[in-house]
Amino acid sequence: MPTYDYHCEENSRTISVQHSMKEKISSWGELCQRAGVEPGKTATSASVERIISGGIALPIASAAPALPMSGGCCGAPSGCGHHH
């Protein structure tokens, strides 16, 4: 299961939890319960936001090679006829 970081603006805390990609956590209470931590003085209804992490980035060099653009669009000498 992937690990996600959630941030609570109300208390400036960030907590990491594991859950499926389909699951969504939207409140401090849900987050604390899932992480097994006490909510403390923060209202359990306080909203949390998932922090977007970098994940796995592929190097630019691994991208598909560019098509030759000699003559017209899509590499065809007289163009492909689909673009103006």
C-alpha positions as CSV (number, residue, x, y, z in Angstrom):
1,M,0.0,0.0,0.0
2,P,1.3,3.5,-0.8
3,T,2.1,6.0,1.9
4,Y,0.5,9.4,1.8
5,D,1.3,12.6,3.8
6,Y,-1.6,14.7,5.1
7,H,-1.3,18.2,6.5
8,C,-3.6,19.9,8.9
9,E,-3.5,23.7,8.5
10,E,-5.2,24.2,11.9
11,N,-2.3,22.7,13.9
12,S,0.5,22.8,11.3
13,R,1.1,19.0,11.6
14,T,1.8,16.6,8.9
15,I,1.2,12.8,9.4
16,S,2.1,9.9,7.0
17,V,-0.4,7.0,6.7
18,Q,-0.7,4.0,4.4
19,H,-3.9,3.4,2.5
20,S,-5.2,2.3,-0.9
21,M,-5.2,4.7,-3.8
22,K,-9.0,4.8,-3.7
23,E,-9.3,5.8,-0.1
24,K,-9.6,9.5,0.8
25,I,-9.0,11.0,4.2
26,S,-10.5,14.5,4.8
27,S,-10.6,15.2,8.5
28,W,-8.1,15.4,11.4
29,G,-10.1,12.7,13.3
30,E,-10.0,10.3,10.3
31,L,-6.3,10.9,9.9
32,C,-5.5,10.4,13.6
33,Q,-7.5,7.2,13.8
34,R,-5.8,5.8,10.7
35,A,-2.4,6.7,12.0
36,G,-3.0,5.6,15.6
37,V,-2.3,8.9,17.2
38,E,-4.3,11.1,19.6
39,P,-6.0,14.1,18.0
40,G,-4.9,16.3,20.9
41,K,-6.6,19.7,21.2
42,T,-7.3,20.0,17.4
43,A,-11.0,19.4,16.5
44,T,-11.5,16.1,14.9
45,S,-13.6,17.8,12.2
46,A,-10.6,20.0,11.1
47,S,-9.8,19.5,7.5
48,V,-6.6,17.9,6.2
49,E,-5.1,18.0,2.8
50,R,-3.0,15.3,1.1
51,I,0.4,16.6,0.2
52,I,1.5,15.8,-3.4
53,S,4.8,14.1,-3.3
54,G,7.3,13.8,-6.1
55,G,6.9,10.0,-6.6
56,I,9.0,8.3,-9.2
57,A,10.2,10.6,-11.9
58,L,11.5,9.2,-15.2
59,P,14.5,11.0,-16.7
60,I,13.7,13.1,-19.8
61,A,16.1,11.0,-21.8
62,S,13.8,8.0,-21.5
63,A,11.0,9.8,-23.3
64,A,10.0,8.6,-26.8
65,P,12.2,10.1,-29.5
66,A,10.8,13.0,-31.4
67,L,9.3,12.4,-34.8
68,P,11.2,14.0,-37.7
69,M,9.5,17.2,-38.9
70,S,10.9,17.4,-42.4
71,G,8.6,19.1,-44.8
72,G,5.3,19.0,-43.1
73,C,3.5,18.2,-39.9
74,C,3.8,14.7,-38.4
75,G,7.0,14.1,-40.4
76,A,5.2,13.5,-43.7
77,P,6.8,15.5,-46.6
78,S,3.5,17.1,-47.6
79,G,1.8,17.1,-44.2
80,C,-0.7,14.6,-42.8
81,G,-3.8,16.6,-43.8
82,H,-5.1,16.7,-40.2
83,H,-3.6,20.0,-39.0
84,H,-3.9,23.5,-40.5
